Structure formats: structure tokens, C-alpha cells
Amino acid sequence: MTDDGVWKALADPTRRLILDELAECDGQSLSGICARLARRHALGHSRQAVSQHLAVLEAAGLVWVRREGRYRFHDLNTAPLEHIAVRWLRPDLSGDAP
């Protein structure tokens, strides 16, 4: 996925909350994510709405989906974020702060 897809995925506050929840507790089902969003952030999104957000995150490569039987579990993938960090956040090799 291009950086554009990652930026689009990160542009929505609900998707950022989903990523925060996956960073804290990886490998969640759709039901688990919905419950955490409702309990911790007072978001009453439908399962369908959260599923659509997850689809955008998956298309951007930020979320991996794995199946175990009839269940789907969502895992955070930080590789696209690392690519952005490497691209723009270079270490200061001179030791001088700007």
C-alpha cells in the first residue's frame, strides 16, 4: 500500500482509536473491538461501521486479519508506520539540534 493509503487510514479519529486498542491488546475479534470502543471511548458504532473502518485499516496494511475457525482476529501491523518514520524522521547525525 502507498503512503497515501496509510495517511487516509490515519485521518479518521475512530480508526486511530481502533489502532490504539489493537496496540494495547492485539488479536481482537470484531466484537471485542466494538466492546472496547463502547466501554472505553463511549462510541456506539455499529458492528458494520467498525467492520468498514477495519477494512480501510487492512487495505492500508495497518491491520492483519487471521482466521481461526469461524472467527476473525485483528492484529496491528506497524510496518507501514515505520516506513513513514524512516522516510521523514531521520536521526540527527551531527549532534547539533536545530
For each residue, the residues with C-beta under 8 A, 3 or more apart:
1: 5 6 59 60 61 80
2: 5 6
3: 6 7 80 83 84 87
4: 7 8
5: 1 2 8 9 59 60 61
6: 1 2 3 9 10 60 61 62 80 81 83 84
7: 3 4 10 11
8: 4 5 11 56 60
9: 5 6 12 15 56 57 59 60 62
10: 6 7 15 16 19 62
11: 7 8 15
12: 9 15 16 53 56
13: 16 17
14: 17 18 37 43 45 50 53
15: 9 10 11 12 18 19 53 56 57
16: 10 12 13 19 20
17: 13 14 20 21 37 41 43
18: 14 15 21 22 33 37 50 53 54 57 63
19: 10 15 16 22 23 57 62 63 76
20: 16 17 23 24
21: 17 18 24 25 28 33 36 37 40
22: 18 19 25 26 28 33 63 74 75 76
23: 19 20 26 76
24: 20 21
25: 21 22 28 32 36
26: 22 23 75 76
27: 73 74 75
28: 21 22 25 32 33 36 73 74
29: 32 33 71 72 73 74
30: 33 34 47 50 51 54 72 74
31: 34 35 47
32: 25 28 29 35 36
33: 18 21 22 28 29 30 36 37 50 54 74
34: 30 31 37 38 45 47 50
35: 31 32 38 39
36: 21 25 28 32 33 39 40 41
37: 14 17 18 21 33 34 40 41 43 45 50
38: 34 35 41 42 43 44
39: 35 36
40: 21 36 37
41: 17 36 37 38
42: 38
43: 14 17 37 38
44: 38
45: 14 34 37 49 50 53
46: 49 50
47: 30 31 34 50 51
48: 51 52
49: 45 46 52 53
50: 14 18 30 33 34 37 45 46 47 53 54
51: 30 47 48 54 55
52: 48 49 55 56
53: 12 14 15 18 45 49 50 56 57
54: 18 30 33 50 51 57 58 63 65 74
55: 51 52 58 59
56: 8 9 12 15 52 53 59 60
57: 9 15 18 19 53 54 60 62 63
58: 54 55 61 62 63 64 65
59: 1 5 9 55 56
60: 1 5 6 8 9 56 57 63 80
61: 1 5 6 58 77 79 80
62: 6 9 10 19 57 58 76 77 78 80 81
63: 18 19 22 54 57 58 60 74 75 76 77
64: 58 74 75 76 77
65: 54 58 72 73 74 75
66: 72 73 75
67: 71 72 73
68: 71 73
69:
70:
71: 29 67 68
72: 29 30 65 66 67
73: 27 28 29 65 66 67 68
74: 22 27 28 29 30 33 54 63 64 65
75: 22 26 27 63 64 65 66
76: 19 22 23 26 62 63 64
77: 61 62 63 64 80
78: 62 81 82
79: 61 82 83
80: 1 3 6 60 61 62 77 83 84
81: 6 62 78 84 85
82: 78 79 85 86
83: 3 6 79 80 86 87
84: 3 6 80 81 87 88
85: 81 82 88 89
86: 82 83 89 90
87: 3 83 84
88: 84 85
89: 85 86
90: 86
91:
92: 95 96 97 98
93:
94:
95: 92
96: 92
97: 92
98: 92
